[in-house]
Amino acid sequence: MQKKFFLTLNILLLAALLTCTYVYMEITGKLVMKGITASCFVALGLVNLTYAALTKPRKLAFPVVLAFGLCFAMAGDLLLGWNFILGAGLFALGHILYAAAMYTRQRFDKLDALMSLVMFVIAMAILTFTPNLTFSDPVMRIVCYVYAVIISCMAGKAVSGFLRERTLTNSLLALGSVMFYFSDVMLLLAWFAGAGRWADVCCLCTYFPGQGILAHVCYHHVRENAA
């Protein structure tokens, strides 16, 4: 009964997240709606943290650390338009917590470093060779390069985890992380390369669902690690 109850909550919150994403993109782009949309994935993470607390699985640290990461991601999202550097900093902290959560599930492996390097090379190529990509402030460029290192480590760890152990939880972690990585690339193109609305749409269509997938992962982690 408990398992079905929390699964139902997960489905309802994921549906609410997708609905709010559409409303934010197509009907109103106001900050309030953005906050409501982001609160859906935070609520999903907290619901699954509650499920973990009640179930008491092995590796309880994973849902705890991931929930903190979701909260920082929401804060970074809301502050990004007001102060890019502060918002990017909070996002980066969220990525660090996501990676830390993954390391509570799997210890470091050489493949983690290799996949992180691959992700970083892709990010650097985009930052270096994208036409019309310009930064009005040199500090912005430095922030983006540092951010590229952090998100590459997070996404690389997620992909490596999937390649090492192909469970449902690791599959969703990799999918959500790569979607987050891609959404940040689209954000970069939209804000600094003048890519236009198509990049904004791609950013939002992968960012919010990607966060939802990461929040939903905790449900499957609890089931896989039931004591």
HUMO-V368005 format. One record per run of one state. SS is the DSSP state (2 for helix, 1 for strand, 0 for the rest). FROM is the first residue (numbers start at 1). TO is the last residue. If there is no record, write none. Layout:
BEGIN
ss:SS from:FROM to:TO
ss:SS from:FROM to:TO
END
This chain:
BEGIN
ss:0 from:1 to:1
ss:2 from:2 to:26
ss:0 from:27 to:30
ss:2 from:31 to:55
ss:0 from:56 to:60
ss:2 from:61 to:80
ss:0 from:81 to:83
ss:2 from:84 to:105
ss:0 from:106 to:109
ss:2 from:110 to:129
ss:0 from:130 to:137
ss:2 from:138 to:164
ss:0 from:165 to:167
ss:2 from:168 to:192
ss:0 from:193 to:196
ss:2 from:197 to:224
ss:0 from:225 to:227
END
